[in-house]
Amino acid sequence: MFASDSPLSLAWKRLKRNKAALLGGTIIIFFLLIALLAPVIYPEDPSRPDLMHSLELPSWQNPLGTDQLGRSILGRIIYGSRPSLLIAIGVTLFGLSIGVPIGLISGYFGGRVDFVIQRINDILLAFPGFLLALALVAVLGVGLNNTVISIGISMVPLYIRLVRGCTLSVKENVFVEAAHSVGTPNRVILYRHILPNVMVPIIVQTSLGMGMAILFAAGLGFLGLGVQPPTPEWGTMLGSGRDYIYAAPHVATFPGIAIFLAVFGFNLMGDGLRDALDPRFSI
């Protein structure tokens, strides 16, 4: 796959030896396959009610039981992986596309540009991430797209702060000074010399950020401000099941387990990538 002595090859070997990272990757691949193959795995309509079988306990016919409208919880969890993963991917792309360029500019140019960007960033970071997303949803309205935008904006300050710090360190290297001395344009230095050298922390933050995005989306769905019914979404399912937590605890338990496993998988993978890509770790 890679040259045997290349940095990528060494990182791949370290990643393969990390059992926690492999477990996290397995969980992520499992949910991705479920999302992609949902119509094959569960060909029925997960939103079709069947009141004659409401709040049934897990059985052979419905392995995870049914909810208050008689809908299969298994089917809704399978289809609920789609909006949850879409939100995670959309939030990550949103945060990367805005936070990385701004962080590069802030760290590279410094001075007044850096001062203005960081003061705005400090204001955003003064709000807890979920509270900021909640406030933005209240302004923009509910729905999948607005959920992605709201959570994405709350993630941008993290990328700005991370990339700025890495840029401040990289721009002091000799190869950047050499590029300056031969008249290389700033945009070329940023994207050819600095950006590749700050990709490791960005990759790690991306994996951790996807888990956080799923958690934020579930929190908004739990409060009724995320993806709206009848579209299956784990947080929304968890919120609708809280009214039956004593009479039918399975209604809320299984969506909660799905959220836990997805976030757990991304966190394990993020930690594994950090260890594998850090050159201070040896074979």
Summary of the structure (lengths in Angstrom):
residues: 283
radius of gyration: 22.1
end to end distance: 17.6
largest distance: 77.2
contacts: 964
relative contact order: 0.16
helix: 75%
strand: 1%
